[in-house]
Every structure is written in C-alpha cells, then in structure tokens.
Amino acid sequence: MATPKLTTTQKSGVAVGTVGLILAAIFGVEGFHSNDPNDPGGATTFGCTEAVARADGYTGPMIQLSKARCADILRRQFIEKPGYMPIVEREPVLAFEIIDTGVNAGTGRSSPWFQESLNLFSRGGRDYPKITADGKVGPATIAAFDNLRRARGPKKACELMVKSADAYQAAHYQKLCKGSYALSSFCVGWFDHRIGNAPIENCGSGHL
C-alpha cells in the first residue's frame, strides 16, 4: 500500500509534535538548573542561558524559569529563527542533532557546520551545486539538503549529516578543552552527552 501524502496542515501538526519531542530530549540532557562559575553561559535553566532568556524578555530569577517558558524560548530562538523547521519536517533525527548543537554551541556554529557538511557531500559540486556557508539556513540550503537526500537516499543522507555534525562539534569541544582550564571541566560531559546522542538508527524513519 502506498504511503498517504500528508497535507500542509497535517505536516504542520507532525512538525509541532516533533518539536516537542526534540525539546524534551534536550531538557533531558540539560537538566533543570546550573550556575557553574566556569560556564561562560552563566545561570542556565532547562538549556536556556540567562542571556538568551533575557533577550527573549524573561525578567524573573533564572531558577524560576518554567519548562514551558523555556520551551517557547528555545523554539523561537533555536528552531524558528535559524530556519530549522524545514529540517524538522524532513528529518527529525538530524533536526535534533542540529538543534541540540545550536543550544549547546550556538546557532552561529551549527548553521555553517550544516552548510559546510552539505558542500562536503556534494562531491565537489558534481551531485548538486555547492552553497555559501554563510550561516543563513534558507531556501538554497534546504534545496541542497533535498538534493543530497535524492542523491543518497533519505536514510544515508541523514546518517552522513549527523556524523558530520558530530565531527564538527567534537573538534569544537577539543579546541575549547585544550584552550581553557576552566572549560576543560566540561569536556567529559560534552563528549559523553552531546556527541553521538542523536538516534542515528532512526534516520529515514520520519520520527525521532
């Protein structure tokens, strides 16, 4: 039996549900509240740093930030604003990887890493045109991802992109850990909880 095509309304509902699952997974990694003096992000609750929460309009004590309010902040700042919703709709596992990376390392890194990975897997532009790795995930970037999925199949495209994202992220953590005594205290946790945490075995399945 052929798989029924989802309407735009149905796709939106699926994406909203997937966003909820992604945020729940991030909350599981982040925990409730921390305020480590070695952490340049400062007070953090459910993955929302104080700087991000204040920029979004939250004025209360960070320890009182609710999970629902943090979810709204993360959705706006780390999914909608950087242009990741089309990835959520296409490949939830990869979306989790990119969003989780953005929450932990910043979308100023997760977005260009995503674009650079697409260029790496284009076979020098032979499979599809390379894109500018400018950190702006828009129609050209999503088109390149669609081209990779056509060239390699949805499952393999997802696996390649998740592995590449982990590689970029690991290299970033290595640099931080080697360059700062204070940040080195986070190295074990970063590698233990942030590298290889996307369920790559679910790539191509349409769910997280």
CYANA upper distance limits for C-alpha pairs under 8 A (distance plus 0.5 A):
  6 LEU  CA     10 GLN  CA      6.13
  6 LEU  CA     11 LYS  CA      6.39
  7 THR  CA     11 LYS  CA      6.58
  8 THR  CA     12 SER  CA      6.71
  9 THR  CA     13 GLY  CA      6.91
 10 GLN  CA     14 VAL  CA      6.74
 11 LYS  CA     15 ALA  CA      6.57
 11 LYS  CA     89 GLU  CA      7.59
 12 SER  CA     16 VAL  CA      6.63
 12 SER  CA     89 GLU  CA      8.48
 13 GLY  CA     17 GLY  CA      6.79
 14 VAL  CA     18 THR  CA      6.65
 14 VAL  CA     89 GLU  CA      8.11
 15 ALA  CA     19 VAL  CA      6.59
 15 ALA  CA     85 MET  CA      8.15
 15 ALA  CA     88 VAL  CA      6.72
 15 ALA  CA     89 GLU  CA      5.93
 16 VAL  CA     20 GLY  CA      6.93
 17 GLY  CA     21 LEU  CA      7.01
 18 THR  CA     22 ILE  CA      6.67
 18 THR  CA     88 VAL  CA      7.58
 18 THR  CA     92 PRO  CA      7.28
 18 THR  CA    207 HIS  CA      7.98
 18 THR  CA    208 LEU  CA      7.87
 19 VAL  CA     23 LEU  CA      6.62
 19 VAL  CA     75 ARG  CA      8.19
 19 VAL  CA     88 VAL  CA      7.75
 20 GLY  CA     24 ALA  CA      6.61
 21 LEU  CA     25 ALA  CA      6.73
 21 LEU  CA    208 LEU  CA      8.02
 22 ILE  CA     26 ILE  CA      6.82
 22 ILE  CA     96 PHE  CA      6.08
 22 ILE  CA    208 LEU  CA      8.22
 23 LEU  CA     27 PHE  CA      6.62
 23 LEU  CA     71 ALA  CA      7.19
 23 LEU  CA     74 LEU  CA      8.35
 24 ALA  CA     28 GLY  CA      6.78
 25 ALA  CA     29 VAL  CA      7.04
 26 ILE  CA     30 GLU  CA      6.57
 26 ILE  CA     46 PHE  CA      8.46
 26 ILE  CA     47 GLY  CA      7.84
 26 ILE  CA    100 ASP  CA      6.86
 27 PHE  CA     31 GLY  CA      6.21
 27 PHE  CA     32 PHE  CA      8.03
 27 PHE  CA     46 PHE  CA      5.84
 27 PHE  CA     47 GLY  CA      7.10
 29 VAL  CA    193 HIS  CA      7.25
 30 GLU  CA     45 THR  CA      8.44
 30 GLU  CA     46 PHE  CA      6.16
 30 GLU  CA     47 GLY  CA      5.86
 31 GLY  CA     45 THR  CA      8.06
 31 GLY  CA     46 PHE  CA      6.17
 31 GLY  CA     47 GLY  CA      8.01
 32 PHE  CA     45 THR  CA      5.93
 32 PHE  CA     46 PHE  CA      5.42
 32 PHE  CA     47 GLY  CA      8.46
 33 HIS  CA     43 ALA  CA      7.89
 33 HIS  CA     44 THR  CA      6.14
 33 HIS  CA     45 THR  CA      4.80
 33 HIS  CA     46 PHE  CA      6.81
 33 HIS  CA     63 ILE  CA      6.90
 34 SER  CA     43 ALA  CA      6.31
 34 SER  CA     44 THR  CA      5.87
 34 SER  CA     45 THR  CA      7.06
 35 ASN  CA     39 ASP  CA      7.94
 35 ASN  CA     42 GLY  CA      6.17
 35 ASN  CA     43 ALA  CA      4.74
 35 ASN  CA     44 THR  CA      6.78
 36 ASP  CA     42 GLY  CA      7.22
 36 ASP  CA     43 ALA  CA      7.75
 37 PRO  CA     42 GLY  CA      7.47
 38 ASN  CA    182 ALA  CA      5.75
 38 ASN  CA    183 LEU  CA      6.89
 38 ASN  CA    185 SER  CA      8.43
 39 ASP  CA    182 ALA  CA      8.28
 39 ASP  CA    183 LEU  CA      7.51
 41 GLY  CA     49 THR  CA      6.39
 41 GLY  CA     50 GLU  CA      7.77
 41 GLY  CA     51 ALA  CA      7.98
 42 GLY  CA     49 THR  CA      7.12
 42 GLY  CA     50 GLU  CA      7.06
 43 ALA  CA     49 THR  CA      6.48
 43 ALA  CA     50 GLU  CA      6.12
 43 ALA  CA     62 MET  CA      7.17
 44 THR  CA     48 CYS  CA      5.87
 44 THR  CA     49 THR  CA      4.75
 44 THR  CA     50 GLU  CA      6.49
 44 THR  CA     62 MET  CA      7.47
 45 THR  CA     49 THR  CA      7.05
 45 THR  CA     62 MET  CA      6.87
 45 THR  CA     63 ILE  CA      6.92
 45 THR  CA     65 LEU  CA      7.22
 45 THR  CA     70 CYS  CA      8.26
 46 PHE  CA     67 LYS  CA      7.04
 46 PHE  CA     70 CYS  CA      7.23
 47 GLY  CA     70 CYS  CA      8.23
 47 GLY  CA    103 VAL  CA      7.40
 47 GLY  CA    104 ASN  CA      8.31
 48 CYS  CA     52 VAL  CA      6.80
 48 CYS  CA     53 ALA  CA      6.65
 48 CYS  CA     70 CYS  CA      6.60
 48 CYS  CA     73 ILE  CA      8.09
 48 CYS  CA     74 LEU  CA      7.60
 48 CYS  CA    103 VAL  CA      8.47
 49 THR  CA     53 ALA  CA      6.65
 50 GLU  CA     54 ARG  CA      6.48
 50 GLU  CA     62 MET  CA      7.10
 51 ALA  CA     55 ALA  CA      6.61
 52 VAL  CA     56 ASP  CA      6.77
 52 VAL  CA     73 ILE  CA      8.44
 53 ALA  CA     57 GLY  CA      6.98
 53 ALA  CA     58 TYR  CA      5.85
 53 ALA  CA     59 THR  CA      8.44
 53 ALA  CA     70 CYS  CA      8.19
 53 ALA  CA     73 ILE  CA      7.49
 54 ARG  CA     58 TYR  CA      5.45
 54 ARG  CA     59 THR  CA      6.68
 56 ASP  CA     73 ILE  CA      7.18
 60 GLY  CA     64 GLN  CA      7.38
 60 GLY  CA     65 LEU  CA      7.65
 61 PRO  CA     65 LEU  CA      7.36
 65 LEU  CA     69 ARG  CA      7.18
 65 LEU  CA     70 CYS  CA      7.27
 66 SER  CA     70 CYS  CA      6.70
 67 LYS  CA     71 ALA  CA      6.50
 68 ALA  CA     72 ASP  CA      6.89
 69 ARG  CA     73 ILE  CA      6.84
 70 CYS  CA     74 LEU  CA      6.58
 71 ALA  CA     75 ARG  CA      6.49
 72 ASP  CA     76 ARG  CA      6.72
 73 ILE  CA     77 GLN  CA      6.40
 73 ILE  CA     78 PHE  CA      8.44
 74 LEU  CA     78 PHE  CA      5.69
 74 LEU  CA     79 ILE  CA      7.43
 74 LEU  CA    103 VAL  CA      8.26
 75 ARG  CA     79 ILE  CA      5.54
 75 ARG  CA     80 GLU  CA      6.68
 76 ARG  CA     80 GLU  CA      5.54
 76 ARG  CA     81 LYS  CA      6.34
 77 GLN  CA     81 LYS  CA      5.78
 77 GLN  CA     82 PRO  CA      7.68
 78 PHE  CA     82 PRO  CA      6.69
 78 PHE  CA     84 TYR  CA      8.33
 78 PHE  CA     99 ILE  CA      6.78
 78 PHE  CA    102 GLY  CA      6.94
 78 PHE  CA    103 VAL  CA      7.08
 78 PHE  CA    107 THR  CA      7.42
 79 ILE  CA     83 GLY  CA      6.81
 79 ILE  CA     84 TYR  CA      5.49
 79 ILE  CA     85 MET  CA      6.61
 79 ILE  CA     99 ILE  CA      7.07
 80 GLU  CA     84 TYR  CA      6.54
 80 GLU  CA     85 MET  CA      6.57
 82 PRO  CA    107 THR  CA      7.40
 82 PRO  CA    111 SER  CA      8.00
 82 PRO  CA    136 LYS  CA      7.53
 82 PRO  CA    137 VAL  CA      6.92
 83 GLY  CA    136 LYS  CA      8.21
 83 GLY  CA    137 VAL  CA      5.91
 83 GLY  CA    138 GLY  CA      6.87
 84 TYR  CA     88 VAL  CA      6.98
 84 TYR  CA     95 ALA  CA      7.63
 84 TYR  CA     99 ILE  CA      8.19
 84 TYR  CA    137 VAL  CA      7.73
 85 MET  CA     89 GLU  CA      6.77
 86 PRO  CA     90 ARG  CA      6.73
 86 PRO  CA    142 ILE  CA      7.69
 87 ILE  CA     91 GLU  CA      6.15
 87 ILE  CA     92 PRO  CA      7.50
 87 ILE  CA     94 LEU  CA      7.76
 87 ILE  CA     95 ALA  CA      5.96
 87 ILE  CA    142 ILE  CA      8.15
 88 VAL  CA     92 PRO  CA      5.41
 88 VAL  CA     94 LEU  CA      8.25
 88 VAL  CA     95 ALA  CA      5.53
 88 VAL  CA     96 PHE  CA      8.30
 90 ARG  CA    206 GLY  CA      7.76
 91 GLU  CA     95 ALA  CA      6.65
 91 GLU  CA    158 CYS  CA      7.59
 91 GLU  CA    203 CYS  CA      7.74
 91 GLU  CA    204 GLY  CA      7.33
 91 GLU  CA    206 GLY  CA      6.53
 91 GLU  CA    207 HIS  CA      7.97
 92 PRO  CA     96 PHE  CA      6.61
 92 PRO  CA    203 CYS  CA      8.49
 92 PRO  CA    206 GLY  CA      6.89
 92 PRO  CA    207 HIS  CA      6.14
 92 PRO  CA    208 LEU  CA      5.81
 93 VAL  CA     97 GLU  CA      6.97
 93 VAL  CA    158 CYS  CA      8.05
 93 VAL  CA    198 ALA  CA      6.70
 93 VAL  CA    199 PRO  CA      6.90
 93 VAL  CA    200 ILE  CA      7.15
 93 VAL  CA    202 ASN  CA      7.27
 93 VAL  CA    203 CYS  CA      6.46
 93 VAL  CA    207 HIS  CA      7.48
 93 VAL  CA    208 LEU  CA      5.62
 94 LEU  CA     98 ILE  CA      6.71
 94 LEU  CA    158 CYS  CA      6.55
 94 LEU  CA    161 MET  CA      7.58
 94 LEU  CA    162 VAL  CA      6.33
 94 LEU  CA    198 ALA  CA      7.95
 94 LEU  CA    203 CYS  CA      8.12
 95 ALA  CA     99 ILE  CA      6.44
 96 PHE  CA    100 ASP  CA      6.27
 96 PHE  CA    198 ALA  CA      7.17
 96 PHE  CA    208 LEU  CA      8.34
 97 GLU  CA    101 THR  CA      6.58
 97 GLU  CA    162 VAL  CA      7.02
 97 GLU  CA    165 ALA  CA      7.88
 97 GLU  CA    197 ASN  CA      8.24
 97 GLU  CA    198 ALA  CA      6.15
 98 ILE  CA    102 GLY  CA      6.64
 98 ILE  CA    110 SER  CA      6.56
 98 ILE  CA    111 SER  CA      8.28
 98 ILE  CA    114 PHE  CA      8.11
 98 ILE  CA    165 ALA  CA      7.82
 99 ILE  CA    103 VAL  CA      6.71
 99 ILE  CA    110 SER  CA      8.26
100 ASP  CA    104 ASN  CA      6.79
100 ASP  CA    194 ARG  CA      8.40
101 THR  CA    105 ALA  CA      6.08
101 THR  CA    106 GLY  CA      7.43
101 THR  CA    107 THR  CA      8.07
101 THR  CA    110 SER  CA      6.44
101 THR  CA    169 GLN  CA      7.86
101 THR  CA    194 ARG  CA      8.20
102 GLY  CA    106 GLY  CA      4.77
102 GLY  CA    107 THR  CA      4.82
102 GLY  CA    108 GLY  CA      8.13
102 GLY  CA    109 ARG  CA      7.56
102 GLY  CA    110 SER  CA      5.76
102 GLY  CA    111 SER  CA      8.37
103 VAL  CA    107 THR  CA      7.71
105 ALA  CA    109 ARG  CA      7.10
105 ALA  CA    110 SER  CA      7.75
105 ALA  CA    169 GLN  CA      8.49
106 GLY  CA    110 SER  CA      6.97
107 THR  CA    111 SER  CA      6.10
107 THR  CA    135 GLY  CA      8.49
108 GLY  CA    112 PRO  CA      7.48
108 GLY  CA    135 GLY  CA      6.89
109 ARG  CA    113 TRP  CA      6.58
109 ARG  CA    135 GLY  CA      8.12
110 SER  CA    114 PHE  CA      6.63
110 SER  CA    165 ALA  CA      8.29
111 SER  CA    115 GLN  CA      6.91
111 SER  CA    135 GLY  CA      5.28
111 SER  CA    136 LYS  CA      7.34
111 SER  CA    137 VAL  CA      7.06
112 PRO  CA    116 GLU  CA      6.41
112 PRO  CA    133 ALA  CA      5.65
112 PRO  CA    134 ASP  CA      6.58
112 PRO  CA    135 GLY  CA      4.86
112 PRO  CA    136 LYS  CA      8.13
113 TRP  CA    117 SER  CA      6.55
113 TRP  CA    133 ALA  CA      8.33
113 TRP  CA    165 ALA  CA      7.13
113 TRP  CA    168 TYR  CA      7.23
114 PHE  CA    118 LEU  CA      6.94
114 PHE  CA    161 MET  CA      7.97
114 PHE  CA    165 ALA  CA      7.28
115 GLN  CA    119 ASN  CA      6.95
115 GLN  CA    131 ILE  CA      7.63
115 GLN  CA    132 THR  CA      7.93
115 GLN  CA    133 ALA  CA      5.68
115 GLN  CA    134 ASP  CA      8.44
115 GLN  CA    135 GLY  CA      7.82
115 GLN  CA    137 VAL  CA      8.31
115 GLN  CA    141 THR  CA      7.15
116 GLU  CA    120 LEU  CA      6.70
116 GLU  CA    133 ALA  CA      6.33
117 SER  CA    121 PHE  CA      6.83
117 SER  CA    161 MET  CA      7.02
117 SER  CA    164 SER  CA      6.77
117 SER  CA    165 ALA  CA      7.98
118 LEU  CA    122 SER  CA      6.81
118 LEU  CA    130 LYS  CA      8.13
118 LEU  CA    144 ALA  CA      7.26
118 LEU  CA    145 PHE  CA      7.12
118 LEU  CA    148 LEU  CA      7.85
118 LEU  CA    161 MET  CA      8.05
119 ASN  CA    123 ARG  CA      8.13
119 ASN  CA    124 GLY  CA      7.67
119 ASN  CA    125 GLY  CA      7.80
119 ASN  CA    130 LYS  CA      5.75
119 ASN  CA    131 ILE  CA      7.17
120 LEU  CA    124 GLY  CA      7.57
121 PHE  CA    148 LEU  CA      7.92
122 SER  CA    126 ARG  CA      6.70
122 SER  CA    127 ASP  CA      5.64
122 SER  CA    128 TYR  CA      6.21
122 SER  CA    129 PRO  CA      7.73
122 SER  CA    130 LYS  CA      7.30
122 SER  CA    148 LEU  CA      7.61
123 ARG  CA    127 ASP  CA      6.60
124 GLY  CA    130 LYS  CA      7.99
125 GLY  CA    129 PRO  CA      5.30
125 GLY  CA    130 LYS  CA      5.87
127 ASP  CA    147 ASN  CA      8.24
127 ASP  CA    148 LEU  CA      8.18
127 ASP  CA    151 ALA  CA      7.33
128 TYR  CA    144 ALA  CA      7.40
128 TYR  CA    147 ASN  CA      6.83
128 TYR  CA    148 LEU  CA      8.03
129 PRO  CA    144 ALA  CA      7.85
130 LYS  CA    144 ALA  CA      8.06
131 ILE  CA    140 ALA  CA      7.50
131 ILE  CA    141 THR  CA      7.24
131 ILE  CA    144 ALA  CA      7.91
137 VAL  CA    141 THR  CA      6.02
137 VAL  CA    142 ILE  CA      7.62
138 GLY  CA    142 ILE  CA      6.81
139 PRO  CA    143 ALA  CA      6.44
140 ALA  CA    144 ALA  CA      6.74
141 THR  CA    145 PHE  CA      6.86
142 ILE  CA    146 ASP  CA      6.67
143 ALA  CA    147 ASN  CA      6.64
144 ALA  CA    148 LEU  CA      6.74
145 PHE  CA    149 ARG  CA      6.76
146 ASP  CA    150 ARG  CA      6.76
147 ASN  CA    151 ALA  CA      6.59
148 LEU  CA    152 ARG  CA      6.44
148 LEU  CA    153 GLY  CA      8.02
148 LEU  CA    157 ALA  CA      6.60
149 ARG  CA    153 GLY  CA      5.24
149 ARG  CA    154 PRO  CA      5.19
149 ARG  CA    155 LYS  CA      8.37
149 ARG  CA    156 LYS  CA      8.20
149 ARG  CA    157 ALA  CA      5.74
149 ARG  CA    158 CYS  CA      8.33
150 ARG  CA    154 PRO  CA      7.64
152 ARG  CA    156 LYS  CA      6.28
152 ARG  CA    157 ALA  CA      6.10
153 GLY  CA    157 ALA  CA      6.47
154 PRO  CA    158 CYS  CA      6.62
154 PRO  CA    203 CYS  CA      8.08
154 PRO  CA    204 GLY  CA      5.70
155 LYS  CA    159 GLU  CA      6.78
155 LYS  CA    203 CYS  CA      5.55
155 LYS  CA    204 GLY  CA      4.49
155 LYS  CA    205 SER  CA      8.07
156 LYS  CA    160 LEU  CA      6.58
156 LYS  CA    203 CYS  CA      8.16
156 LYS  CA    204 GLY  CA      8.21
157 ALA  CA    161 MET  CA      6.69
158 CYS  CA    162 VAL  CA      6.59
158 CYS  CA    200 ILE  CA      8.32
158 CYS  CA    203 CYS  CA      6.17
158 CYS  CA    204 GLY  CA      7.32
159 GLU  CA    163 LYS  CA      6.65
159 GLU  CA    200 ILE  CA      6.68
159 GLU  CA    203 CYS  CA      6.84
160 LEU  CA    164 SER  CA      6.63
161 MET  CA    165 ALA  CA      6.54
162 VAL  CA    166 ASP  CA      6.69
162 VAL  CA    198 ALA  CA      8.05
162 VAL  CA    200 ILE  CA      7.75
163 LYS  CA    167 ALA  CA      6.72
164 SER  CA    168 TYR  CA      6.79
165 ALA  CA    169 GLN  CA      6.60
166 ASP  CA    170 ALA  CA      6.40
166 ASP  CA    195 ILE  CA      6.20
166 ASP  CA    196 GLY  CA      7.25
167 ALA  CA    171 ALA  CA      6.70
168 TYR  CA    172 HIS  CA      6.76
169 GLN  CA    173 TYR  CA      6.80
169 GLN  CA    195 ILE  CA      7.96
170 ALA  CA    174 GLN  CA      6.63
170 ALA  CA    191 PHE  CA      7.69
170 ALA  CA    195 ILE  CA      7.33
171 ALA  CA    175 LYS  CA      6.79
172 HIS  CA    176 LEU  CA      6.85
173 TYR  CA    177 CYS  CA      6.49
173 TYR  CA    187 CYS  CA      7.36
173 TYR  CA    190 TRP  CA      7.80
173 TYR  CA    191 PHE  CA      8.39
174 GLN  CA    178 LYS  CA      6.58
174 GLN  CA    187 CYS  CA      8.24
175 LYS  CA    179 GLY  CA      6.50
176 LEU  CA    180 SER  CA      6.57
176 LEU  CA    183 LEU  CA      6.98
176 LEU  CA    184 SER  CA      7.64
177 CYS  CA    181 TYR  CA      7.58
177 CYS  CA    183 LEU  CA      6.17
177 CYS  CA    184 SER  CA      4.73
177 CYS  CA    185 SER  CA      8.33
177 CYS  CA    186 PHE  CA      8.25
177 CYS  CA    187 CYS  CA      6.46
178 LYS  CA    184 SER  CA      7.42
180 SER  CA    184 SER  CA      6.57
181 TYR  CA    185 SER  CA      7.75
183 LEU  CA    187 CYS  CA      7.56
186 PHE  CA    190 TRP  CA      6.60
187 CYS  CA    191 PHE  CA      6.78
188 VAL  CA    192 ASP  CA      6.39
189 GLY  CA    193 HIS  CA      6.26
189 GLY  CA    194 ARG  CA      8.13
190 TRP  CA    194 ARG  CA      5.67
190 TRP  CA    195 ILE  CA      7.52
191 PHE  CA    195 ILE  CA      5.67
193 HIS  CA    197 ASN  CA      6.78
199 PRO  CA    203 CYS  CA      7.98
199 PRO  CA    208 LEU  CA      7.55
202 ASN  CA    206 GLY  CA      8.28
202 ASN  CA    207 HIS  CA      7.39
202 ASN  CA    208 LEU  CA      6.93
203 CYS  CA    207 HIS  CA      8.45
